[in-house]
Amino acid sequence: MSFDTPRRAIARDLRTCVYAVDLRNHGDSPHDPRHDYAAMAEDIEEFLLEHKIRKPCLIGHSMGAKVAMTVALKSPCLASSLIPVDNAPADAVLKGGFAKYTQGMRKIMEAKVTKAVEADEILRQFEESLPIRQFLLMNLVRTRGEKQMHFRIPVLTLTAALGNMGDFPFKDPEEARYDGPTLFVRGTKSDYVPDETLPLIGRFFPRFELRDVDSHHWVISEQPEAFRQGTCRDNFILVRELC
């Protein structure tokens, strides 16, 4: 889900720089046949080093939440604090209709649509929610001089990677732990962070706090103001701790 609007709001409220990074195979980032949490965490570490970003607060939603947690557990000194949004550090069956989304996007590719409205009619068969369809179709573009529209993300690569997206690379809290301030934000109408995962979260992230938001899985898009207030409160994002 796009982080651009809350990024601007948080940067304004806290008067700090906020970077919204497209993960590999998403947005304008490079495409790669390897799509798993270890690889994406390495990408983020390289981004931080390349841009000389020292001790940031890492924020991620859904897949991005597991990427942020992976970075923090792999390299604890890289992050001053952590905000995973609606995902837990556990292996789980992928939820939220992602297989349906990629199926619909493949149907759009096969139809060789020339208008966004045509794509939306196809995608409507797989997803009723207009905001989610609009988000997915943000990736549908037209190259200058061409009539047919295409996805700027590698749909087939992401479809093949779906089996990895429910996993979490760290299994044993005794072997990896992040002791920095950690804020878990979860949607009360989502089942991605059930109460049963809280003990495990506490073992991986012993300083964690939990804040509930009245939303489904798409917390940031459904409740942007509640998300902004929850993350900006107490200047959590601006915490700075040195290893």
Phi, psi and chi 1 to 4 in degrees:
 res  aa     phi    psi   chi1   chi2   chi3   chi4
   1 MET       -  139.2 -172.4   60.2   69.1      -
   2 SER   -60.4  135.2  174.5      -      -      -
   3 PHE  -107.1    8.3 -166.6   68.5      -      -
   4 ASP   -65.1  -46.5 -168.8   58.9      -      -
   5 THR   -64.5  -51.5  -60.9      -      -      -
   6 PRO   -64.7  -28.5   17.3  -29.4      -      -
   7 ARG   -59.4  -46.8  173.2 -173.7   68.2   83.9
   8 ARG   -65.2  -39.2  -65.8  176.5 -173.9  -86.4
   9 ALA   -66.9  -43.5      -      -      -      -
  10 ILE   -66.7  -42.1  -68.7  170.9      -      -
  11 ALA   -60.5  -40.1      -      -      -      -
  12 ARG   -67.8  -47.4  178.9 -163.2   65.3 -135.4
  13 ASP   -66.1  -40.1  -68.1  -10.4      -      -
  14 LEU  -101.4   -2.4  -60.4 -177.7      -      -
  15 ARG    52.0   52.4  -62.2 -179.1 -179.8  179.0
  16 THR  -140.0  163.2 -171.4      -      -      -
  17 CYS   -79.2  136.2  -67.0      -      -      -
  18 VAL  -128.1  122.8  179.1      -      -      -
  19 TYR  -102.6  127.1  -63.4   83.6      -      -
  20 ALA  -104.4  106.8      -      -      -      -
  21 VAL  -100.8  125.5 -178.6      -      -      -
  22 ASP   -74.2  123.9  -71.4  -28.8      -      -
  23 LEU   -69.8  163.6  -65.3  172.9      -      -
  24 ARG   -54.2  144.3   62.7  171.1   57.5 -166.1
  25 ASN    66.6   16.0  -61.9  -42.8      -      -
  26 HIS  -131.4  148.5  -74.0   71.0      -      -
  27 GLY    55.2 -130.6      -      -      -      -
  28 ASP   -98.1    7.3  -65.9  -37.6      -      -
  29 SER   -76.7  159.9  -74.5      -      -      -
  30 PRO   -62.4  154.9  -21.8   32.9      -      -
  31 HIS   -92.9  145.0  -61.6  172.4      -      -
  32 ASP  -150.4  136.7 -166.9  -70.8      -      -
  33 PRO   -65.7  -22.2   20.1  -31.5      -      -
  34 ARG   -87.5  124.2 -177.9 -176.4  174.5 -169.8
  35 HIS  -140.4   89.9 -167.2   82.8      -      -
  36 ASP  -146.2  171.6   55.6   49.3      -      -
  37 TYR   -68.1  -35.5  -70.8  115.4      -      -
  38 ALA   -63.0  -43.9      -      -      -      -
  39 ALA   -66.5  -42.1      -      -      -      -
  40 MET   -68.2  -34.7  -72.2 -174.9  -81.1      -
  41 ALA   -64.8  -39.3      -      -      -      -
  42 GLU   -62.5  -38.6  -69.5  174.0    3.0      -
  43 ASP   -59.7  -44.3  -67.8  -18.0      -      -
  44 ILE   -65.8  -41.7  -65.0  -60.0      -      -
  45 GLU   -60.3  -43.0  -69.6 -172.7   34.0      -
  46 GLU   -64.5  -38.4  -69.8  178.6    6.4      -
  47 PHE   -62.1  -44.2  178.2   86.3      -      -
  48 LEU   -62.9  -42.4  -63.2  177.0      -      -
  49 LEU   -68.9  -44.0  -67.2  173.4      -      -
  50 GLU   -61.7  -38.7  178.5 -177.8  -11.0      -
  51 HIS   -96.8    7.3  -65.9  -85.9      -      -
  52 LYS    54.3   44.6  -63.7 -179.6  174.2   59.4
  53 ILE   -92.7  114.7  -59.1  171.8      -      -
  54 ARG  -105.2  125.1 -174.2  170.1  178.8  -90.8
  55 LYS    55.2   55.2  -55.4  -67.3  -70.4 -177.5
  56 PRO   -79.8  166.3   34.3  -38.2      -      -
  57 CYS   -86.2  125.7  170.8      -      -      -
  58 LEU   -95.3  125.1  -62.6  178.8      -      -
  59 ILE  -121.0  133.3  -53.6  174.5      -      -
  60 GLY  -150.9  144.9      -      -      -      -
  61 HIS  -110.7  136.7  167.1 -101.9      -      -
  62 SER    59.4 -115.9 -166.5      -      -      -
  63 MET   -57.5  -41.0  179.1 -176.7   73.5      -
  64 GLY   -62.9  -29.4      -      -      -      -
  65 ALA   -65.4  -42.7      -      -      -      -
  66 LYS   -69.1  -32.4  -77.9 -166.6  170.8 -179.4
  67 VAL   -64.2  -47.2  173.8      -      -      -
  68 ALA   -61.4  -43.1      -      -      -      -
  69 MET   -64.0  -38.0  -72.7 -174.1  -80.8      -
  70 THR   -63.2  -44.1  -59.5      -      -      -
  71 VAL   -59.8  -46.4  173.0      -      -      -
  72 ALA   -64.9  -38.3      -      -      -      -
  73 LEU   -76.6  -34.0  -68.9  172.1      -      -
  74 LYS   -75.4  -41.6  179.0  174.9  177.4  -74.6
  75 SER  -135.9   76.1  -56.1      -      -      -
  76 PRO   -57.8  -30.5  -22.2   32.7      -      -
  77 CYS   -75.2   -7.6  -72.6      -      -      -
  78 LEU   -79.3  -22.6  -75.0 -177.1      -      -
  79 ALA  -119.0  135.9      -      -      -      -
  80 SER   -81.8  -30.1   65.1      -      -      -
  81 SER  -159.9  172.2   55.0      -      -      -
  82 LEU  -144.4  135.6  178.8   67.3      -      -
  83 ILE  -131.4   91.7  -56.2  180.0      -      -
  84 PRO   -83.2  131.5   -8.0   26.1      -      -
  85 VAL  -110.2  113.4 -177.3      -      -      -
  86 ASP    53.2   53.6 -144.7   51.6      -      -
  87 ASN  -160.8  157.7 -142.7  -24.3      -      -
  88 ALA  -122.9  156.5      -      -      -      -
  89 PRO   -81.3   64.6   32.2  -36.4      -      -
  90 ALA  -150.3  153.4      -      -      -      -
  91 ASP   -70.9  137.0  -67.7  -17.9      -      -
  92 ALA  -155.8  155.4      -      -      -      -
  93 VAL   -69.0  130.4  176.7      -      -      -
  94 LEU   -62.7  128.8 -166.2   65.7      -      -
  95 LYS  -112.7 -177.6  -52.9  179.6 -176.9   74.4
  96 GLY    87.3    9.4      -      -      -      -
  97 GLY    77.0   20.0      -      -      -      -
  98 PHE   -63.3  -36.1  -69.3  100.8      -      -
  99 ALA   -63.6  -37.4      -      -      -      -
 100 LYS   -65.1  -40.1  -71.4 -165.1  -53.0  177.9
 101 TYR   -61.1  -48.0  -58.8  157.2      -      -
 102 THR   -68.3  -32.5   57.6      -      -      -
 103 GLN   -63.2  -44.6 -175.9 -179.0   -1.9      -
 104 GLY   -63.6  -39.2      -      -      -      -
 105 MET   -67.5  -35.1  -65.6  166.5   83.5      -
 106 ARG   -65.8  -39.0  -67.3 -159.7  -52.7  -86.7
 107 LYS   -61.6  -38.6  -72.2  -70.9 -174.2 -178.1
 108 ILE   -64.3  -41.7  -68.3  169.6      -      -
 109 MET   -61.0  -43.5  -67.7  167.6   59.5      -
 110 GLU   -66.6  -31.1  -66.3  167.7    1.4      -
 111 ALA   -77.2  -14.9      -      -      -      -
 112 LYS    52.9   54.7  -61.1 -179.5  179.7  179.8
 113 VAL   -66.9  153.7  -58.5      -      -      -
 114 THR  -116.1   -8.3   59.0      -      -      -
 115 LYS  -134.4  146.1  -60.4  177.3 -178.9  177.9
 116 ALA   -63.0  -32.9      -      -      -      -
 117 VAL   -65.4  -32.6   66.4      -      -      -
 118 GLU   -66.7  -41.7  -62.7  171.2   -8.6      -
 119 ALA   -64.5  -40.1      -      -      -      -
 120 ASP   -64.5  -37.3 -174.3   61.5      -      -
 121 GLU   -62.1  -39.0  -76.7  -60.9  -42.3      -
 122 ILE   -69.3  -45.8  -65.1  172.4      -      -
 123 LEU   -67.3  -26.1 -163.3   57.0      -      -
 124 ARG   -59.3  -26.4 -169.9 -165.1  -60.3  -90.9
 125 GLN   -68.7  -19.5  -57.4  170.2   34.7      -
 126 PHE  -112.8  -19.7  -59.5   89.9      -      -
 127 GLU  -148.3  121.8  174.7   54.5   56.4      -
 128 GLU   -79.4  -30.3  -66.0 -178.3   -2.8      -
 129 SER   -70.8  119.2  170.4      -      -      -
 130 LEU   -62.8  -45.0  177.0   60.0      -      -
 131 PRO   -58.1  -38.6  -26.0   35.9      -      -
 132 ILE   -69.6  -40.9  -67.3  178.3      -      -
 133 ARG   -61.7  -42.3  -64.4 -158.1  -50.1  -87.6
 134 GLN   -62.6  -39.2  -70.1  174.0  -29.5      -
 135 PHE   -63.2  -47.1  164.7   67.8      -      -
 136 LEU   -62.8  -37.7  -65.8  171.5      -      -
 137 LEU   -79.9   -4.1  -67.2  177.8      -      -
 138 MET   -60.7  -22.8  -73.7  171.8   57.0      -
 139 ASN   -86.8   -2.4  -66.6  -67.5      -      -
 140 LEU   -90.6  119.8 -169.9   66.6      -      -
 141 VAL  -134.3  168.9  -62.6      -      -      -
 142 ARG  -126.8  125.4  178.7 -175.2  -73.0  106.0
 143 THR   -72.2  139.8  -58.3      -      -      -
 144 ARG   -53.5  130.1 -176.6 -176.4  -63.5  -88.2
 145 GLY    90.3   -6.8      -      -      -      -
 146 GLU  -109.0  146.6  -66.1 -174.7    1.3      -
 147 LYS   -87.3  -40.6 -173.9  176.3 -179.3 -179.3
 148 GLN   -75.1  140.0 -179.1  179.9  -32.1      -
 149 MET   -91.6  154.8  -57.1 -172.5   75.5      -
 150 HIS  -146.2  162.1   63.2  -84.6      -      -
 151 PHE   -85.4  135.4  -75.2  104.0      -      -
 152 ARG   -81.6   -7.1   61.7  175.9  175.9  168.7
 153 ILE  -104.8  151.8   57.7  173.9      -      -
 154 PRO   -79.7   88.1   29.4  -33.0      -      -
 155 VAL   -57.1  -41.9  174.8      -      -      -
 156 LEU   -67.2  -37.9  -62.2 -178.7      -      -
 157 THR   -63.2  -45.0  -62.5      -      -      -
 158 LEU   -67.8  -35.6  -66.0  173.9      -      -
 159 THR   -62.2  -44.1  -59.6      -      -      -
 160 ALA   -66.4  -25.6      -      -      -      -
 161 ALA   -88.5   -5.4      -      -      -      -
 162 LEU   -56.2  -34.5  -75.9  177.8      -      -
 163 GLY   -62.9  -25.9      -      -      -      -
 164 ASN   -84.4  -19.7  -63.0  -32.9      -      -
 165 MET   -75.1  -17.4  -65.6  -61.8   94.2      -
 166 GLY   -85.0  -12.8      -      -      -      -
 167 ASP   -80.7  167.1  -62.6  -20.4      -      -
 168 PHE  -135.7  129.8 -171.1   65.5      -      -
 169 PRO   -68.1  -21.6   20.7  -30.7      -      -
 170 PHE  -102.2  130.3  -69.0   93.2      -      -
 171 LYS  -110.8  -28.7  -47.4  -61.1 -178.4 -174.4
 172 ASP  -119.2  112.2 -173.8   -2.8      -      -
 173 PRO   -64.0  -16.0  -19.9   31.9      -      -
 174 GLU   -74.7  -18.1  -60.4  -59.8  -38.4      -
 175 GLU  -101.7  -18.7  -64.0  179.8   -1.7      -
 176 ALA  -149.3  131.1      -      -      -      -
 177 ARG  -151.2  145.1 -171.4  175.1   70.6  177.4
 178 TYR  -116.4  119.0  175.7   69.2      -      -
 179 ASP   -95.9    3.8  -69.5  -43.0      -      -
 180 GLY   -78.9  167.4      -      -      -      -
 181 PRO   -60.1  131.7  -19.4   31.2      -      -
 182 THR  -135.2  128.1  -56.6      -      -      -
 183 LEU  -116.7  112.6  175.0   64.9      -      -
 184 PHE   -90.9  122.7  -84.3   80.4      -      -
 185 VAL  -109.2  124.8  179.6      -      -      -
 186 ARG  -130.9  151.2   66.5  175.8  177.9  177.6
 187 GLY   -83.2  132.0      -      -      -      -
 188 THR   -69.8  -18.9   56.4      -      -      -
 189 LYS  -102.1   11.5  -60.0  173.5 -175.8  175.4
 190 SER  -108.4  154.4  168.6      -      -      -
 191 ASP  -114.5   22.9   55.0    3.0      -      -
 192 TYR   -76.6  -27.4  -86.9   70.6      -      -
 193 VAL  -127.2   73.3 -171.3      -      -      -
 194 PRO   -70.1  159.8   25.9  -34.0      -      -
 195 ASP   -56.2  -29.1  -71.1  -16.9      -      -
 196 GLU   -64.5  -20.7  -62.6   78.7   48.6      -
 197 THR   -87.5   -9.1   62.7      -      -      -
 198 LEU   -62.3  -40.8  -62.4 -177.3      -      -
 199 PRO   -60.3  -40.7  -26.2   36.6      -      -
 200 LEU   -65.4  -42.0  179.1   63.5      -      -
 201 ILE   -57.8  -42.4  -71.4  173.2      -      -
 202 GLY   -64.9  -29.2      -      -      -      -
 203 ARG   -77.0  -39.2  -66.7  177.8   65.3 -162.4
 204 PHE   -74.2  -37.2  -85.2  120.9      -      -
 205 PHE  -131.6   79.2  -53.8   98.6      -      -
 206 PRO   -63.6  -16.4   18.6  -30.8      -      -
 207 ARG  -104.0   24.9  -65.6  179.3   60.0 -172.7
 208 PHE   -75.8  148.2   90.0   96.1      -      -
 209 GLU  -117.2  158.4  -59.2  175.1   31.0      -
 210 LEU  -125.3  129.2  180.0   66.7      -      -
 211 ARG  -128.5  126.7  -70.1 -178.1 -173.3  165.2
 212 ASP   -95.6  141.3  -70.7  -22.1      -      -
 213 VAL  -124.6  137.6  174.8      -      -      -
 214 ASP   -73.6   85.8 -178.3   21.7      -      -
 215 SER  -160.8  172.6   74.9      -      -      -
 216 HIS   -86.9 -155.7  -62.0   87.9      -      -
 217 HIS   -64.4  -31.9  178.2   56.8      -      -
 218 TRP   -84.0   65.3  -55.2  100.0      -      -
 219 VAL   -57.2  -48.3  177.1      -      -      -
 220 ILE   -68.0  -39.0  -60.7  173.8      -      -
 221 SER   -79.1  -32.8   61.3      -      -      -
 222 GLU   -76.8  -38.1  -70.6 -175.8   35.0      -
 223 GLN  -134.0   64.2  -64.0  -75.0    2.4      -
 224 PRO   -62.0  -36.7   21.6  -32.9      -      -
 225 GLU   -72.0  -41.0 -177.1   59.7   18.9      -
 226 ALA   -64.2  -37.9      -      -      -      -
 227 PHE   -64.8  -45.9  172.7   77.9      -      -
 228 ARG   -60.8  -47.0 -176.9 -167.1   65.3   79.3
 229 GLN   -64.6  -39.5  -68.5 -178.5    2.0      -
 230 GLY   -66.5  -35.6      -      -      -      -
 231 THR   -85.1  -30.0   54.2      -      -      -
 232 CYS   -83.6  -20.7  -69.8      -      -      -
 233 ARG   -60.1  139.0 -168.7  173.0   66.1 -173.0
 234 ASP    63.6   16.9  -56.6  -34.5      -      -
 235 ASN    52.0   37.9  -76.8  -17.4      -      -
 236 PHE   -55.4  -40.4 -170.5   93.3      -      -
 237 ILE   -65.8  -27.3  -68.5  175.5      -      -
 238 LEU   -91.1    6.5  -64.0 -179.1      -      -
 239 VAL   -59.0  135.9  170.1      -      -      -
 240 ARG  -130.4  117.4  -70.1  -70.1 -178.2  -91.2
 241 GLU  -131.1  135.8  -65.1 -167.1   -8.2      -
 242 LEU   -99.5  142.4  -58.7  179.0      -      -
 243 CYS   -74.8      -  -69.5      -      -      -
